[in-house]
Protein backbone atom coordinates (compact mmCIF):
# COMPACT_ATOMS: atom_id res chain seq x y z
CA UNK A 1 0.00 0.00 0.00
CA UNK A 2 0.90 3.64 -0.07
CA UNK A 3 3.20 4.86 2.69
CA UNK A 4 2.27 8.48 3.50
CA UNK A 5 5.22 9.04 5.85
CA UNK A 6 8.40 10.31 4.25
CA UNK A 7 11.30 9.15 6.39
CA UNK A 8 13.67 11.95 5.36
CA UNK A 9 11.19 14.79 5.64
CA UNK A 10 12.40 17.91 7.42
CA UNK A 11 9.90 19.51 9.80
CA UNK A 12 8.67 22.97 8.81
CA UNK A 13 10.58 25.82 10.36
CA UNK A 14 14.07 24.48 9.65
CA UNK A 15 14.39 26.61 6.56
CA UNK A 16 15.11 30.33 6.49
CA UNK A 17 12.19 32.68 6.92
CA UNK A 18 10.49 33.52 3.64
CA UNK A 19 11.94 36.55 1.89
CA UNK A 20 10.07 39.80 1.94
CA UNK A 21 8.34 40.37 -1.40
CA UNK A 22 8.53 43.48 -3.54
CA UNK A 23 4.90 44.20 -2.67
CA UNK A 24 5.66 43.99 1.05
CA UNK A 25 8.62 46.36 0.64
CA UNK A 26 6.46 48.74 -1.38
CA UNK A 27 3.75 48.71 1.31
CA UNK A 28 6.30 49.21 4.10
CA UNK A 29 7.92 52.17 2.30
CA UNK A 30 4.54 53.74 1.48
CA UNK A 31 3.41 53.53 5.10
CA UNK A 32 6.79 54.78 6.37
CA UNK A 33 6.41 57.86 4.13
CA UNK A 34 2.94 58.47 5.57
CA UNK A 35 0.92 57.85 2.40
CA UNK A 36 -2.42 56.10 2.22
CA UNK A 37 -3.02 53.95 -0.85
CA UNK A 38 -5.23 56.63 -2.47
CA UNK A 39 -2.65 59.39 -1.76
CA UNK A 40 0.19 57.29 -3.12
CA UNK A 41 -1.85 56.29 -6.18
CA UNK A 42 -2.57 59.95 -6.97
CA UNK A 43 1.12 60.90 -6.66
CA UNK A 44 2.15 58.04 -8.97
CA UNK A 45 -0.72 58.57 -11.41
CA UNK A 46 -2.49 55.23 -11.03
CA UNK A 47 -5.61 53.94 -9.30
CA UNK A 48 -5.82 52.84 -5.67
CA UNK A 49 -6.68 49.39 -7.03
CA UNK A 50 -3.36 49.26 -8.89
CA UNK A 51 -1.45 50.08 -5.70
CA UNK A 52 -3.39 47.41 -3.82
CA UNK A 53 -2.52 44.83 -6.49
CA UNK A 54 1.19 45.77 -6.38
CA UNK A 55 1.21 45.41 -2.61
CA UNK A 56 -0.47 42.00 -2.57
CA UNK A 57 1.87 40.83 -5.36
CA UNK A 58 -0.94 40.02 -7.78
CA UNK A 59 0.59 42.36 -10.40
CA UNK A 60 4.12 41.43 -11.43
CA UNK A 61 4.90 43.92 -14.20
CA UNK A 62 4.90 47.68 -13.85
CA UNK A 63 5.42 49.96 -16.82
CA UNK A 64 8.83 51.58 -16.74
CA UNK A 65 7.46 55.13 -16.45
CA UNK A 66 5.18 54.07 -13.60
CA UNK A 67 8.03 52.27 -11.84
CA UNK A 68 10.19 55.40 -12.15
CA UNK A 69 7.45 57.48 -10.50
CA UNK A 70 7.07 54.88 -7.72
CA UNK A 71 10.81 55.01 -7.01
CA UNK A 72 10.79 58.81 -6.99
CA UNK A 73 7.75 59.15 -4.71
CA UNK A 74 9.08 56.54 -2.27
CA UNK A 75 12.62 57.92 -2.37
CA UNK A 76 14.17 54.53 -2.99
CA UNK A 77 16.11 52.78 -5.72
CA UNK A 78 15.31 49.88 -8.02
CA UNK A 79 17.73 47.40 -6.45
CA UNK A 80 16.26 47.82 -2.99
CA UNK A 81 12.64 47.66 -4.17
CA UNK A 82 13.24 44.54 -6.25
CA UNK A 83 15.78 42.59 -4.17
CA UNK A 84 15.61 44.07 -0.68
CA UNK A 85 18.44 44.85 1.72
CA UNK A 86 20.50 41.71 1.32
CA UNK A 87 19.69 40.60 -2.22
CA UNK A 88 21.10 43.41 -4.35
CA UNK A 89 24.45 43.12 -6.09
CA UNK A 90 27.42 43.46 -3.75
CA UNK A 91 28.90 46.93 -3.35
CA UNK A 92 25.84 48.91 -4.32
CA UNK A 93 23.76 51.21 -2.17
CA UNK A 94 20.31 50.17 -1.11
CA UNK A 95 17.51 52.54 -0.20
CA UNK A 96 18.08 56.26 -0.25
CA UNK A 97 17.22 58.22 2.87
CA UNK A 98 13.47 58.30 3.51
CA UNK A 99 11.40 61.33 2.63
CA UNK A 100 8.29 62.29 4.51
CA UNK A 101 4.97 63.00 2.88
CA UNK A 102 5.40 66.71 3.72
CA UNK A 103 8.69 66.90 1.78
CA UNK A 104 7.14 65.97 -1.57
C-alpha positions as CSV (number, residue, x, y, z in Angstrom):
1,X,0.0,0.0,0.0
2,X,0.9,3.6,-0.1
3,X,3.2,4.9,2.7
4,X,2.3,8.5,3.5
5,X,5.2,9.0,5.8
6,X,8.4,10.3,4.2
7,X,11.3,9.2,6.4
8,X,13.7,12.0,5.4
9,X,11.2,14.8,5.6
10,X,12.4,17.9,7.4
11,X,9.9,19.5,9.8
12,X,8.7,23.0,8.8
13,X,10.6,25.8,10.4
14,X,14.1,24.5,9.6
15,X,14.4,26.6,6.6
16,X,15.1,30.3,6.5
17,X,12.2,32.7,6.9
18,X,10.5,33.5,3.6
19,X,11.9,36.5,1.9
20,X,10.1,39.8,1.9
21,X,8.3,40.4,-1.4
22,X,8.5,43.5,-3.5
23,X,4.9,44.2,-2.7
24,X,5.7,44.0,1.1
25,X,8.6,46.4,0.6
26,X,6.5,48.7,-1.4
27,X,3.8,48.7,1.3
28,X,6.3,49.2,4.1
29,X,7.9,52.2,2.3
30,X,4.5,53.7,1.5
31,X,3.4,53.5,5.1
32,X,6.8,54.8,6.4
33,X,6.4,57.9,4.1
34,X,2.9,58.5,5.6
35,X,0.9,57.9,2.4
36,X,-2.4,56.1,2.2
37,X,-3.0,54.0,-0.8
38,X,-5.2,56.6,-2.5
39,X,-2.7,59.4,-1.8
40,X,0.2,57.3,-3.1
41,X,-1.8,56.3,-6.2
42,X,-2.6,59.9,-7.0
43,X,1.1,60.9,-6.7
44,X,2.2,58.0,-9.0
45,X,-0.7,58.6,-11.4
46,X,-2.5,55.2,-11.0
47,X,-5.6,53.9,-9.3
48,X,-5.8,52.8,-5.7
49,X,-6.7,49.4,-7.0
50,X,-3.4,49.3,-8.9
51,X,-1.4,50.1,-5.7
52,X,-3.4,47.4,-3.8
53,X,-2.5,44.8,-6.5
54,X,1.2,45.8,-6.4
55,X,1.2,45.4,-2.6
56,X,-0.5,42.0,-2.6
57,X,1.9,40.8,-5.4
58,X,-0.9,40.0,-7.8
59,X,0.6,42.4,-10.4
60,X,4.1,41.4,-11.4
61,X,4.9,43.9,-14.2
62,X,4.9,47.7,-13.9
63,X,5.4,50.0,-16.8
64,X,8.8,51.6,-16.7
65,X,7.5,55.1,-16.5
66,X,5.2,54.1,-13.6
67,X,8.0,52.3,-11.8
68,X,10.2,55.4,-12.1
69,X,7.4,57.5,-10.5
70,X,7.1,54.9,-7.7
71,X,10.8,55.0,-7.0
72,X,10.8,58.8,-7.0
73,X,7.8,59.1,-4.7
74,X,9.1,56.5,-2.3
75,X,12.6,57.9,-2.4
76,X,14.2,54.5,-3.0
77,X,16.1,52.8,-5.7
78,X,15.3,49.9,-8.0
79,X,17.7,47.4,-6.5
80,X,16.3,47.8,-3.0
81,X,12.6,47.7,-4.2
82,X,13.2,44.5,-6.3
83,X,15.8,42.6,-4.2
84,X,15.6,44.1,-0.7
85,X,18.4,44.9,1.7
86,X,20.5,41.7,1.3
87,X,19.7,40.6,-2.2
88,X,21.1,43.4,-4.3
89,X,24.4,43.1,-6.1
90,X,27.4,43.5,-3.8
91,X,28.9,46.9,-3.3
92,X,25.8,48.9,-4.3
93,X,23.8,51.2,-2.2
94,X,20.3,50.2,-1.1
95,X,17.5,52.5,-0.2
96,X,18.1,56.3,-0.2
97,X,17.2,58.2,2.9
98,X,13.5,58.3,3.5
99,X,11.4,61.3,2.6
100,X,8.3,62.3,4.5
101,X,5.0,63.0,2.9
102,X,5.4,66.7,3.7
103,X,8.7,66.9,1.8
104,X,7.1,66.0,-1.6
